[in-house]
Amino acid sequence: MSVSVVLDNAPAYAGGASFALFLVLLTWASAIDLRERRIPNKLVIAMAALWLAVRVLLAVMVAACSAGAFGSGVQAGDAPSAAAFATMGIFPFGLTLIDGLVGALVLGGGSLAVSIAFERFAQRPSMGGGDIKLLAVVGLFLGWERGLWCLLAACLVVLAMQAISRVREDGKRIGSQTFPFAPAILVGVVIASIL
């Protein structure tokens, strides 16, 4: 297999593997959230580090190719430029570096703003900090468009969970009951991945 074939497919290989590992870490976070009603910072940091590591790996590959580090088979002009790296779409959704950062800002920042506004208006807690950080990381992997689909699906899952709880409790008020949001986010990621 030639170096150019590997380099042409590097975003697909790296992106596919990192997304699969992201889903594993997200499933782990969901299990903990179901059990303990918290999302460990270590898992959120690991997911963000995974996203960043793939980006750094691809940047190093681009730089090495540009410098002709792979021998005489690759000419300096054959490899994408460093500027092209920033716009290099990564599998599975063809997201660029900027797409991921905007997704993190929209999902994480938007969730934080809505949560603060809701808490001030309703005078009760709405969303935990772990959920907000997890949504920011989801934005890295999905971008803002798929991220918003994920968030919509996650909210619908939580509404369904609340409706089921209300039926099980014979219609009693359950407004103070908390629901783990990470499992709903996981369902949302799966749905947004399919769209």
C-alpha positions, 0 to 999 in steps of 0.5 A: 500500500502506498503512502499516498493511499494511506494519507488519502484514507487517513481521515476515514481511518482515524475518524472512524476509529475515534468515533467508535471509541467515542461511542464506547466512552459515551456508553460508559458515561451513560451507565455511570449516569444511570447508576450515580446521576453524575458524569465523571469529568475524567470521561468527558476529558478523555472524549475531548482528548480523543477528538484532539488527538485525532486532529493532532495526528492528522496535522503531524501526518500533513506536516510530515508529508509536506516535509517529504518525510516518507521518502522519495515516493512522496513529493512535497507538493503531493501532500495537503498543505497545513492550511488544507488541514484546517478544512480537512473533513474527517469521517464519519461526517466530513467535519472540519476542525472549525465544524467541531469547535463551533459544534462544541460552542453551540451545544455546550455554550447554548446548553449552559445559557439555556440552563442558567436562564431556566434556573433563574426563571423557574428557581430550580435546577435544570441540567447538571454541569456534567451534561453541559460538558458532555454536550460540548464534547458531543458537539466536537464529534457531531458538529452543530447541525447533527449536534442540534438533532442529537439534543432534540432527540435527547430531550424527546427521550427525557420527555418520554421517560418523564411521561412513563414515570408519571404513568407509573406514579399514577399521575402524581407530580414528578417535577422534582424527579431527576433523570440521567441525561447521558443515556438520552444523549447517547440515544441522540448521538445514535439518531443524529449519526443515522440522519 
